[in-house]
Amino acid sequence: MNDCCSSSCSPDKVAASAAATQPSYAMRPGVTFPDWSVVSSPAVKDALLAMVGSGHVLNRWSGYDPATDRVRVTLLRLYAEHGRAPTPGALAERTATSETTIQPLLQELRRRDLVVLDGYRIVGAYPFTDRDTGHRVTLDGRSLNAMCAVDALGIGAMTGHDVAIASHCRNSGAPIRITTRDRGRGLADVAPVTAVVWLSVRFEGACAANSLCAATSFFCSDDHLAAWRREHQSHEPGFRLSIEEALEAGRAIFGPSLAGIDAIVDQGDNAAETRGERQSSGDTASQDMPVISRRLGANGRNNGSYDLAVIGAGSAGFSAAITAADQGAQVALIGSGTIGGTCVNIGCVPSKTLIRAAETLHNARAAARFAGITAKAELTDWRGTVRQKDALVSELRQAKYVDLLPAYNGISYREGPARLTDGGVEVNGTYIPAGKIIIVTGARPAAPAIPGIETVPYLTSSTALNLEEMPQSLLVIGGGYIGAELAQIFARAGVKVTLVCRSRLLPEAEPEIGAALAGYFEDEGVTVVSGIGYRAMRKTENGVSLTVAYGGQETTIGANQVLITTGRTPNIEGLGLTERGIAVSPKGGIVVDDRMRTTEAGIYAAGDVTGRDQFVYMAAYGAKLAARNALNGDSLRYDNSAMPAIVFTDPQVASVGLTEAAARAAGYAVRVSTIGLDQVPRALAARDTRGLIKLVADAGNGRLLGAHVLAPEGADSIQTATLAIKQGLTVDGLADTIFPYLTTVEGLKLAALSFDKDIAKLSCCAG
């Protein structure tokens, strides 16, 4: 919706909807914007929350009386009926007022960017603008001006007209056509059927009027959307909507414009009612306003300067902000893009949800390992699975981020790109003074330098999790933990998967574990090709092909789609690091010391943006240290010597401490113990002995240096080893610890015993 917007939202703007607890604006008695009752899609909900609750959109009804609102709706009705802007006389006649009365009301509409005036002549009216945005629209077969995609779909819902939109794919230029049926209430035809909409929520300056409309784009498919964003707009936050969801958004946005308008008879009485409702709802809003609508202002301390500015509103950003607020600090938390960051939105949460979903298919196929049991594995609706994942993501983002911050009075939130300045940061032209600054802007998927890759619409770890239709075949480039996890998801969902990597599968894991997992992947139908060199990539009639050097020869591997999982690059663009003298590593990460300090005094960094230990829990840990050091003196040191790491494949890979090679490189004389899961009673009882357990110890004093587990339930075992390493436990001490029988974690005890004993000759629970 193309309303002018302000940089913040005052508490009296937001009204509690009678039908929902979502933020809404009071238009008239009993009518609020948007209409949350028609919203069922999590994506539409998120998009509307960004538009309504971000503090960017001006409450267009603030100060309106019913006469102004009636003129606005009547203007749109007449425009829809006649295909052109009405005259002031026609408006006066339809609204039973005089032209003298109409003119100041039109000026009020003009102030809100809802009408285009040339002197006293109406030459355009929102949303029917004269600016060509690339979408040609007809209502009931009559051509109208170009308009925003979501606006156009909303017109059908608002005015009861059938809508046809002729547009093109923003990425490929291919034609796209959408038509509605039943007076604009539903979709009649979408061609191609895979078409999607990208709704930007990036605001330019203080007004969304041009930004939203200009950046609302059609794409042939999710792949084309991903390719376009990757090449042109990777920095631009927004929301991917299906065409059906765009129509739903249109209903929610434009439906309230007509609702109840004919009931307005006595303008004076109703104006008073509207003002009364707005006042009462404002009281509620001041208490229950969503955090993203809270104004960022001077904190009343230190001459208006914040104690701490945190750039980035993901897991690390929230960790730093909450840590500081708990100490009584005043914090400016600055986010750009979807609140919550990578983990909850496009990383940990969605991937682990789909991993578990695919695991149920595997478990059904593997049920026959128990005598007398068979089960049927059938994938009936992957789209439903993905949307269930989306619902969980939305729920957790709301509960753990958006709804969390109102409990912290010391935190003020601002949305927008931040840039370092003298004594603080600048966000959308607003200077925010701060005593200390923490940068926690995260990282994004990076692509390898393969000739021709720029011509191929590839998937990344972010976009692959949103695929609602499975390809027949998939080429996964990269053998790290992300590639391994995603390869297994797609393979278990029925996709023919080939995984290629330069070195070996899981190069940072123990070689025995990587080799064993590669074998288990092959058993499930995943082709693993390691030790290759990338030569070229190109589009083909059936998808994509990759030419590689392998075994002294060049060979070509083809697939319908390709997924790039070769690493992540820190988000440092636009921060002004160079101007502030902040050093970055050759891979683009902000250089920090063990106190989380950058090379500029008073500025700290943590998490993925440093390129170090790219796990969400380590990002949160580092950010907490940074906040404490920034506020209390730089006394705390970053310690990753007992950092657990998990790869959520099946079997799972869990590790902590040093590998054998790393221990030897560090100068240790080591002893090593490795046992297969066929030595672990839990695995025998589960009739699933895939995996191994390897312990690395100091040969001199027996202290445990590293633990590495490959097991179906290995992730839940590693914390025991983490505590053992952190507390300096020896392998003898680990062996003497009491473990519960028939658990996977008991394997740690057995591996510790095997340093000096043949555990095959021990009875149950012996040792």
CORPE-V29217 format. One record per residue. N is the residue number from 0. RES is the residue in three letters. PSI is psi in degrees with one decimal (NA if undefined). Layout:
n: (N | N)
res: (RES | RES)
psi: (PSI | PSI)
This chain:
n: (0 | 1 | 2 | 3 | 4 | 5 | 6 | 7 | 8 | 9 | 10 | 11 | 12 | 13 | 14 | 15 | 16 | 17 | 18 | 19 | 20 | 21 | 22 | 23 | 24 | 25 | 26 | 27 | 28 | 29 | 30 | 31 | 32 | 33 | 34 | 35 | 36 | 37 | 38 | 39 | 40 | 41 | 42 | 43 | 44 | 45 | 46 | 47 | 48 | 49 | 50 | 51 | 52 | 53 | 54 | 55 | 56 | 57 | 58 | 59 | 60 | 61 | 62 | 63 | 64 | 65 | 66 | 67 | 68 | 69 | 70 | 71 | 72 | 73 | 74 | 75 | 76 | 77 | 78 | 79 | 80 | 81 | 82 | 83 | 84 | 85 | 86 | 87 | 88 | 89 | 90 | 91 | 92 | 93 | 94 | 95 | 96 | 97 | 98 | 99 | 100 | 101 | 102 | 103 | 104 | 105 | 106 | 107 | 108 | 109 | 110 | 111 | 112 | 113 | 114 | 115 | 116 | 117 | 118 | 119 | 120 | 121 | 122 | 123 | 124 | 125 | 126 | 127 | 128 | 129 | 130 | 131 | 132 | 133 | 134 | 135 | 136 | 137 | 138 | 139 | 140 | 141 | 142 | 143 | 144 | 145 | 146 | 147 | 148 | 149 | 150 | 151 | 152 | 153 | 154 | 155 | 156 | 157 | 158 | 159 | 160 | 161 | 162 | 163 | 164 | 165 | 166 | 167 | 168 | 169 | 170 | 171 | 172 | 173 | 174 | 175 | 176 | 177 | 178 | 179 | 180 | 181 | 182 | 183 | 184 | 185 | 186 | 187 | 188 | 189 | 190 | 191 | 192 | 193 | 194 | 195 | 196 | 197 | 198 | 199 | 200 | 201 | 202 | 203 | 204 | 205 | 206 | 207 | 208 | 209 | 210 | 211 | 212 | 213 | 214 | 215 | 216 | 217 | 218 | 219 | 220 | 221 | 222 | 223 | 224 | 225 | 226 | 227 | 228 | 229 | 230 | 231 | 232 | 233 | 234 | 235 | 236 | 237 | 238 | 239 | 240 | 241 | 242 | 243 | 244 | 245 | 246 | 247 | 248 | 249 | 250 | 251 | 252 | 253 | 254 | 255 | 256 | 257 | 258 | 259 | 260 | 261 | 262 | 263 | 264 | 265 | 266 | 267 | 268 | 269 | 270 | 271 | 272 | 273 | 274 | 275 | 276 | 277 | 278 | 279 | 280 | 281 | 282 | 283 | 284 | 285 | 286 | 287 | 288 | 289 | 290 | 291 | 292 | 293 | 294 | 295 | 296 | 297 | 298 | 299 | 300 | 301 | 302 | 303 | 304 | 305 | 306 | 307 | 308 | 309 | 310 | 311 | 312 | 313 | 314 | 315 | 316 | 317 | 318 | 319 | 320 | 321 | 322 | 323 | 324 | 325 | 326 | 327 | 328 | 329 | 330 | 331 | 332 | 333 | 334 | 335 | 336 | 337 | 338 | 339 | 340 | 341 | 342 | 343 | 344 | 345 | 346 | 347 | 348 | 349 | 350 | 351 | 352 | 353 | 354 | 355 | 356 | 357 | 358 | 359 | 360 | 361 | 362 | 363 | 364 | 365 | 366 | 367 | 368 | 369 | 370 | 371 | 372 | 373 | 374 | 375 | 376 | 377 | 378 | 379 | 380 | 381 | 382 | 383 | 384 | 385 | 386 | 387 | 388 | 389 | 390 | 391 | 392 | 393 | 394 | 395 | 396 | 397 | 398 | 399 | 400 | 401 | 402 | 403 | 404 | 405 | 406 | 407 | 408 | 409 | 410 | 411 | 412 | 413 | 414 | 415 | 416 | 417 | 418 | 419 | 420 | 421 | 422 | 423 | 424 | 425 | 426 | 427 | 428 | 429 | 430 | 431 | 432 | 433 | 434 | 435 | 436 | 437 | 438 | 439 | 440 | 441 | 442 | 443 | 444 | 445 | 446 | 447 | 448 | 449 | 450 | 451 | 452 | 453 | 454 | 455 | 456 | 457 | 458 | 459 | 460 | 461 | 462 | 463 | 464 | 465 | 466 | 467 | 468 | 469 | 470 | 471 | 472 | 473 | 474 | 475 | 476 | 477 | 478 | 479 | 480 | 481 | 482 | 483 | 484 | 485 | 486 | 487 | 488 | 489 | 490 | 491 | 492 | 493 | 494 | 495 | 496 | 497 | 498 | 499 | 500 | 501 | 502 | 503 | 504 | 505 | 506 | 507 | 508 | 509 | 510 | 511 | 512 | 513 | 514 | 515 | 516 | 517 | 518 | 519 | 520 | 521 | 522 | 523 | 524 | 525 | 526 | 527 | 528 | 529 | 530 | 531 | 532 | 533 | 534 | 535 | 536 | 537 | 538 | 539 | 540 | 541 | 542 | 543 | 544 | 545 | 546 | 547 | 548 | 549 | 550 | 551 | 552 | 553 | 554 | 555 | 556 | 557 | 558 | 559 | 560 | 561 | 562 | 563 | 564 | 565 | 566 | 567 | 568 | 569 | 570 | 571 | 572 | 573 | 574 | 575 | 576 | 577 | 578 | 579 | 580 | 581 | 582 | 583 | 584 | 585 | 586 | 587 | 588 | 589 | 590 | 591 | 592 | 593 | 594 | 595 | 596 | 597 | 598 | 599 | 600 | 601 | 602 | 603 | 604 | 605 | 606 | 607 | 608 | 609 | 610 | 611 | 612 | 613 | 614 | 615 | 616 | 617 | 618 | 619 | 620 | 621 | 622 | 623 | 624 | 625 | 626 | 627 | 628 | 629 | 630 | 631 | 632 | 633 | 634 | 635 | 636 | 637 | 638 | 639 | 640 | 641 | 642 | 643 | 644 | 645 | 646 | 647 | 648 | 649 | 650 | 651 | 652 | 653 | 654 | 655 | 656 | 657 | 658 | 659 | 660 | 661 | 662 | 663 | 664 | 665 | 666 | 667 | 668 | 669 | 670 | 671 | 672 | 673 | 674 | 675 | 676 | 677 | 678 | 679 | 680 | 681 | 682 | 683 | 684 | 685 | 686 | 687 | 688 | 689 | 690 | 691 | 692 | 693 | 694 | 695 | 696 | 697 | 698 | 699 | 700 | 701 | 702 | 703 | 704 | 705 | 706 | 707 | 708 | 709 | 710 | 711 | 712 | 713 | 714 | 715 | 716 | 717 | 718 | 719 | 720 | 721 | 722 | 723 | 724 | 725 | 726 | 727 | 728 | 729 | 730 | 731 | 732 | 733 | 734 | 735 | 736 | 737 | 738 | 739 | 740 | 741 | 742 | 743 | 744 | 745 | 746 | 747 | 748 | 749 | 750 | 751 | 752 | 753 | 754 | 755 | 756 | 757 | 758 | 759 | 760 | 761 | 762 | 763 | 764 | 765 | 766)
res: (MET | ASN | ASP | CYS | CYS | SER | SER | SER | CYS | SER | PRO | ASP | LYS | VAL | ALA | ALA | SER | ALA | ALA | ALA | THR | GLN | PRO | SER | TYR | ALA | MET | ARG | PRO | GLY | VAL | THR | PHE | PRO | ASP | TRP | SER | VAL | VAL | SER | SER | PRO | ALA | VAL | LYS | ASP | ALA | LEU | LEU | ALA | MET | VAL | GLY | SER | GLY | HIS | VAL | LEU | ASN | ARG | TRP | SER | GLY | TYR | ASP | PRO | ALA | THR | ASP | ARG | VAL | ARG | VAL | THR | LEU | LEU | ARG | LEU | TYR | ALA | GLU | HIS | GLY | ARG | ALA | PRO | THR | PRO | GLY | ALA | LEU | ALA | GLU | ARG | THR | ALA | THR | SER | GLU | THR | THR | ILE | GLN | PRO | LEU | LEU | GLN | GLU | LEU | ARG | ARG | ARG | ASP | LEU | VAL | VAL | LEU | ASP | GLY | TYR | ARG | ILE | VAL | GLY | ALA | TYR | PRO | PHE | THR | ASP | ARG | ASP | THR | GLY | HIS | ARG | VAL | THR | LEU | ASP | GLY | ARG | SER | LEU | ASN | ALA | MET | CYS | ALA | VAL | ASP | ALA | LEU | GLY | ILE | GLY | ALA | MET | THR | GLY | HIS | ASP | VAL | ALA | ILE | ALA | SER | HIS | CYS | ARG | ASN | SER | GLY | ALA | PRO | ILE | ARG | ILE | THR | THR | ARG | ASP | ARG | GLY | ARG | GLY | LEU | ALA | ASP | VAL | ALA | PRO | VAL | THR | ALA | VAL | VAL | TRP | LEU | SER | VAL | ARG | PHE | GLU | GLY | ALA | CYS | ALA | ALA | ASN | SER | LEU | CYS | ALA | ALA | THR | SER | PHE | PHE | CYS | SER | ASP | ASP | HIS | LEU | ALA | ALA | TRP | ARG | ARG | GLU | HIS | GLN | SER | HIS | GLU | PRO | GLY | PHE | ARG | LEU | SER | ILE | GLU | GLU | ALA | LEU | GLU | ALA | GLY | ARG | ALA | ILE | PHE | GLY | PRO | SER | LEU | ALA | GLY | ILE | ASP | ALA | ILE | VAL | ASP | GLN | GLY | ASP | ASN | ALA | ALA | GLU | THR | ARG | GLY | GLU | ARG | GLN | SER | SER | GLY | ASP | THR | ALA | SER | GLN | ASP | MET | PRO | VAL | ILE | SER | ARG | ARG | LEU | GLY | ALA | ASN | GLY | ARG | ASN | ASN | GLY | SER | TYR | ASP | LEU | ALA | VAL | ILE | GLY | ALA | GLY | SER | ALA | GLY | PHE | SER | ALA | ALA | ILE | THR | ALA | ALA | ASP | GLN | GLY | ALA | GLN | VAL | ALA | LEU | ILE | GLY | SER | GLY | THR | ILE | GLY | GLY | THR | CYS | VAL | ASN | ILE | GLY | CYS | VAL | PRO | SER | LYS | THR | LEU | ILE | ARG | ALA | ALA | GLU | THR | LEU | HIS | ASN | ALA | ARG | ALA | ALA | ALA | ARG | PHE | ALA | GLY | ILE | THR | ALA | LYS | ALA | GLU | LEU | THR | ASP | TRP | ARG | GLY | THR | VAL | ARG | GLN | LYS | ASP | ALA | LEU | VAL | SER | GLU | LEU | ARG | GLN | ALA | LYS | TYR | VAL | ASP | LEU | LEU | PRO | ALA | TYR | ASN | GLY | ILE | SER | TYR | ARG | GLU | GLY | PRO | ALA | ARG | LEU | THR | ASP | GLY | GLY | VAL | GLU | VAL | ASN | GLY | THR | TYR | ILE | PRO | ALA | GLY | LYS | ILE | ILE | ILE | VAL | THR | GLY | ALA | ARG | PRO | ALA | ALA | PRO | ALA | ILE | PRO | GLY | ILE | GLU | THR | VAL | PRO | TYR | LEU | THR | SER | SER | THR | ALA | LEU | ASN | LEU | GLU | GLU | MET | PRO | GLN | SER | LEU | LEU | VAL | ILE | GLY | GLY | GLY | TYR | ILE | GLY | ALA | GLU | LEU | ALA | GLN | ILE | PHE | ALA | ARG | ALA | GLY | VAL | LYS | VAL | THR | LEU | VAL | CYS | ARG | SER | ARG | LEU | LEU | PRO | GLU | ALA | GLU | PRO | GLU | ILE | GLY | ALA | ALA | LEU | ALA | GLY | TYR | PHE | GLU | ASP | GLU | GLY | VAL | THR | VAL | VAL | SER | GLY | ILE | GLY | TYR | ARG | ALA | MET | ARG | LYS | THR | GLU | ASN | GLY | VAL | SER | LEU | THR | VAL | ALA | TYR | GLY | GLY | GLN | GLU | THR | THR | ILE | GLY | ALA | ASN | GLN | VAL | LEU | ILE | THR | THR | GLY | ARG | THR | PRO | ASN | ILE | GLU | GLY | LEU | GLY | LEU | THR | GLU | ARG | GLY | ILE | ALA | VAL | SER | PRO | LYS | GLY | GLY | ILE | VAL | VAL | ASP | ASP | ARG | MET | ARG | THR | THR | GLU | ALA | GLY | ILE | TYR | ALA | ALA | GLY | ASP | VAL | THR | GLY | ARG | ASP | GLN | PHE | VAL | TYR | MET | ALA | ALA | TYR | GLY | ALA | LYS | LEU | ALA | ALA | ARG | ASN | ALA | LEU | ASN | GLY | ASP | SER | LEU | ARG | TYR | ASP | ASN | SER | ALA | MET | PRO | ALA | ILE | VAL | PHE | THR | ASP | PRO | GLN | VAL | ALA | SER | VAL | GLY | LEU | THR | GLU | ALA | ALA | ALA | ARG | ALA | ALA | GLY | TYR | ALA | VAL | ARG | VAL | SER | THR | ILE | GLY | LEU | ASP | GLN | VAL | PRO | ARG | ALA | LEU | ALA | ALA | ARG | ASP | THR | ARG | GLY | LEU | ILE | LYS | LEU | VAL | ALA | ASP | ALA | GLY | ASN | GLY | ARG | LEU | LEU | GLY | ALA | HIS | VAL | LEU | ALA | PRO | GLU | GLY | ALA | ASP | SER | ILE | GLN | THR | ALA | THR | LEU | ALA | ILE | LYS | GLN | GLY | LEU | THR | VAL | ASP | GLY | LEU | ALA | ASP | THR | ILE | PHE | PRO | TYR | LEU | THR | THR | VAL | GLU | GLY | LEU | LYS | LEU | ALA | ALA | LEU | SER | PHE | ASP | LYS | ASP | ILE | ALA | LYS | LEU | SER | CYS | CYS | ALA | GLY)
psi: (128.7 | 69.5 | 150.2 | 153.7 | 154.7 | 168.9 | -8.9 | 167.7 | 119.7 | 153.5 | -27.5 | 5.8 | -26.3 | 128.7 | 141.7 | 122.4 | 142.2 | -25.1 | -12.9 | 166.3 | 5.8 | 154.7 | 139.4 | 164.1 | 136.3 | 122.1 | -53.0 | 170.3 | 121.7 | 2.3 | 125.1 | 157.2 | 135.8 | 176.4 | 92.0 | -17.2 | -20.9 | 0.6 | 119.0 | -23.1 | 129.8 | -35.6 | -41.8 | -41.8 | -47.0 | -41.7 | -43.7 | -37.2 | -39.5 | -37.7 | -40.9 | -38.3 | 4.7 | -8.7 | 6.1 | -25.7 | 123.4 | 138.3 | 97.4 | -17.3 | -3.0 | 121.4 | -6.7 | 146.2 | 166.7 | -27.8 | -44.3 | -44.7 | -38.2 | -39.3 | -41.7 | -49.1 | -39.4 | -39.8 | -45.2 | -39.2 | -47.1 | -37.6 | -42.8 | -35.8 | -38.7 | -8.7 | 12.6 | 164.5 | 136.1 | 163.3 | 157.2 | -33.3 | -41.4 | -38.2 | -43.1 | -41.5 | -45.8 | -32.8 | 2.8 | 41.8 | -177.4 | 159.6 | -30.7 | -37.0 | -34.4 | -40.6 | -49.5 | -29.0 | -37.5 | -38.7 | -37.5 | -40.1 | -38.4 | -39.9 | -28.2 | 14.7 | 30.4 | -7.8 | 146.0 | 120.8 | 141.8 | 93.6 | -118.2 | 11.6 | 131.7 | 118.5 | -4.5 | 160.9 | 135.5 | 138.9 | 12.3 | 86.8 | 162.0 | -2.5 | 127.2 | 112.7 | 7.8 | 1.1 | 122.3 | 129.9 | 140.1 | 143.8 | 120.7 | 39.4 | -4.3 | 130.1 | 137.6 | -178.2 | 164.3 | 151.1 | 169.9 | 145.7 | -51.6 | -35.8 | -47.7 | -44.3 | -33.3 | -26.6 | -39.1 | -43.3 | -31.8 | -43.6 | -6.8 | 28.6 | 148.2 | 144.2 | 139.7 | 132.8 | 124.3 | 119.6 | -161.1 | 157.3 | 125.4 | -24.2 | -49.5 | -16.7 | -0.7 | 144.9 | 144.1 | 137.5 | 134.8 | 131.7 | 150.9 | 167.3 | 174.0 | 51.1 | 43.1 | 3.2 | -18.5 | 170.3 | 133.4 | -38.3 | 138.3 | 122.3 | 122.2 | 160.2 | -17.7 | 4.6 | 145.2 | 167.5 | 140.8 | 118.4 | 108.7 | 146.0 | 27.6 | 119.1 | 138.3 | 119.5 | -127.4 | 14.4 | 136.2 | 0.2 | -43.4 | -35.8 | -50.0 | -47.0 | -47.0 | -28.6 | 13.4 | 114.3 | 151.1 | 151.2 | 148.2 | -33.9 | 174.1 | -33.7 | -41.7 | -36.4 | -45.5 | -41.6 | -42.4 | -44.3 | -40.3 | -38.3 | -34.2 | -36.5 | 34.2 | -22.3 | -6.7 | 117.9 | 153.9 | -164.0 | 135.4 | 125.4 | 141.0 | 166.2 | -38.8 | -40.0 | -35.6 | -38.5 | -39.8 | -42.0 | -39.8 | -41.4 | -44.7 | -35.0 | -44.5 | -19.9 | -44.7 | -19.1 | -33.5 | -18.6 | 120.9 | 7.3 | -33.5 | -14.6 | -8.4 | 106.7 | -59.8 | 103.5 | -39.5 | -48.6 | -45.3 | -32.6 | -40.6 | -40.3 | -43.1 | -43.5 | -36.9 | -41.7 | -39.7 | -37.3 | -44.5 | -39.3 | -30.1 | -35.3 | -42.1 | -42.2 | -34.3 | -22.1 | -35.5 | 11.4 | 134.8 | 150.3 | -32.8 | -4.3 | -3.4 | 136.5 | 138.2 | 112.7 | -176.5 | 141.5 | -1.2 | 4.1 | 155.0 | 40.2 | 35.9 | -1.6 | 138.4 | 149.2 | -35.2 | 134.6 | 127.9 | 116.9 | 107.5 | 125.9 | 41.9 | -157.5 | -43.3 | -41.7 | -43.5 | -37.7 | -46.5 | -45.3 | -44.7 | -40.7 | -44.9 | -42.9 | -35.7 | -23.1 | 5.4 | 7.3 | 154.5 | 122.5 | 133.4 | 112.3 | 121.8 | 118.6 | 152.2 | 113.8 | -164.0 | 126.8 | 141.5 | -21.3 | -160.1 | -49.1 | -55.5 | -29.0 | -47.3 | 10.7 | -107.5 | -55.5 | -54.3 | -38.0 | -42.1 | -30.5 | -46.6 | -30.5 | -46.2 | -37.1 | -46.1 | -30.4 | -32.4 | -34.7 | -44.3 | -42.8 | -37.3 | -42.2 | -30.0 | 3.2 | -26.6 | -5.3 | -17.9 | 127.6 | 135.3 | 6.8 | 131.2 | 152.4 | 155.2 | 125.1 | 116.4 | 124.2 | 110.4 | -28.3 | 81.6 | -32.8 | -41.8 | -37.6 | -44.5 | -40.6 | -30.5 | -40.3 | -44.2 | -37.9 | -40.5 | -43.4 | -47.2 | -41.4 | -46.0 | -38.2 | -42.5 | -46.6 | -38.7 | -5.0 | -70.0 | -47.8 | -7.9 | -38.9 | -25.1 | -20.8 | -11.3 | 96.9 | -19.3 | -2.3 | 127.2 | 138.2 | 140.0 | 134.8 | 131.4 | 161.2 | 135.9 | 148.3 | 135.9 | 136.3 | 174.3 | 119.7 | 14.1 | -149.3 | 160.9 | 130.5 | 114.7 | 41.5 | -4.1 | 127.6 | 130.3 | 104.3 | 140.0 | 141.0 | -43.0 | 158.5 | 138.1 | 127.4 | 119.6 | 59.3 | 0.5 | -159.7 | 170.4 | 163.5 | 140.5 | 150.4 | 142.4 | 161.4 | 76.8 | 124.0 | 129.6 | -7.7 | -27.7 | -14.7 | -3.5 | 128.6 | 82.7 | 160.4 | 157.0 | 177.8 | -25.9 | -47.5 | -28.4 | -32.7 | -9.4 | 0.9 | 124.7 | -12.8 | 128.7 | 137.3 | 161.3 | -34.9 | 151.8 | 132.0 | 118.5 | 120.8 | 114.1 | 127.5 | 20.6 | -168.5 | -33.5 | -46.6 | -41.5 | -45.9 | -47.9 | -36.5 | -42.9 | -36.6 | -53.5 | -38.1 | -43.6 | -21.2 | 3.4 | 7.6 | 139.5 | 113.0 | 133.3 | 126.1 | 125.9 | 145.9 | 154.3 | -43.4 | -90.3 | 168.2 | 132.0 | 68.0 | -20.5 | -6.9 | 169.9 | 138.3 | -36.8 | -37.0 | -45.4 | -42.2 | -42.2 | -43.4 | -38.6 | -39.5 | -40.7 | -36.0 | -45.0 | -37.8 | -29.7 | 3.0 | 3.8 | 122.2 | 120.4 | 120.2 | 110.1 | 166.8 | 39.1 | 169.7 | 136.2 | 130.4 | -49.1 | 155.4 | 143.7 | 159.5 | 145.3 | 174.4 | -33.8 | -1.1 | -96.3 | 151.5 | 145.5 | 124.0 | 128.7 | 156.2 | 122.5 | 123.7 | 33.0 | 2.4 | 162.5 | 136.7 | 158.3 | 134.1 | 128.0 | 157.1 | 164.5 | -39.0 | 159.4 | 140.4 | 122.1 | 122.1 | 44.4 | 8.6 | -179.5 | 148.8 | 135.8 | 146.1 | 93.8 | -4.4 | 137.7 | -3.3 | -19.1 | 34.6 | -42.5 | -43.9 | -28.3 | -0.6 | 28.4 | 123.3 | 146.3 | 154.8 | 168.2 | -25.8 | 5.5 | 1.0 | 147.3 | 127.5 | 125.9 | 156.8 | -169.7 | -2.1 | 5.8 | 16.9 | 137.6 | -174.3 | 0.1 | 125.4 | 135.6 | -2.9 | 128.0 | 164.8 | 152.5 | 162.2 | -158.6 | -25.6 | -18.3 | -11.1 | 9.9 | 132.2 | 67.5 | 70.2 | 143.9 | -37.0 | -29.1 | -32.2 | -44.6 | -40.0 | -48.4 | -37.9 | -37.2 | -43.8 | -42.5 | -43.0 | -44.1 | -42.1 | -40.7 | -34.9 | -24.2 | 7.6 | 147.3 | 70.3 | -18.9 | 138.0 | 142.8 | 126.6 | 109.2 | 20.7 | -23.6 | 51.8 | 112.5 | 146.7 | 137.1 | 138.2 | 118.9 | 48.3 | -178.1 | 111.6 | 155.6 | 149.8 | 122.8 | 134.4 | 156.2 | 144.1 | -155.6 | 142.4 | 170.0 | -45.1 | -41.1 | -37.2 | -43.4 | -40.0 | -27.9 | -0.5 | 6.6 | 142.8 | 125.4 | 156.2 | 144.8 | 140.0 | 130.0 | 128.0 | 148.7 | 158.7 | -12.0 | -4.7 | -0.6 | 118.0 | -36.5 | -44.0 | -37.4 | -42.8 | -34.5 | -4.3 | 40.4 | 93.3 | 23.3 | 125.5 | -179.7 | 166.4 | 129.8 | 129.7 | 141.7 | 127.0 | 154.7 | 121.4 | -23.6 | -53.3 | -0.2 | 4.3 | 137.0 | 125.2 | -29.9 | 149.1 | 135.1 | 122.1 | 132.8 | 107.0 | 152.0 | -31.0 | 31.9 | -29.9 | -36.9 | -3.8 | -21.1 | -22.9 | -29.1 | -44.2 | -34.5 | -47.1 | -37.5 | -44.0 | -43.0 | -35.0 | 3.3 | 29.5 | 144.8 | 166.8 | -30.9 | -40.4 | -37.9 | -41.0 | -30.8 | -6.4 | 142.6 | 125.2 | 144.5 | 143.5 | 151.1 | 41.9 | 153.5 | -36.2 | -21.6 | -23.0 | -28.7 | -42.0 | -44.5 | -40.0 | -37.0 | -40.7 | -32.8 | -8.3 | -35.6 | -4.6 | 157.7 | 99.9 | -13.8 | -18.6 | 13.2 | 145.7 | 174.4 | 134.7 | 6.4 | 164.2 | NA)
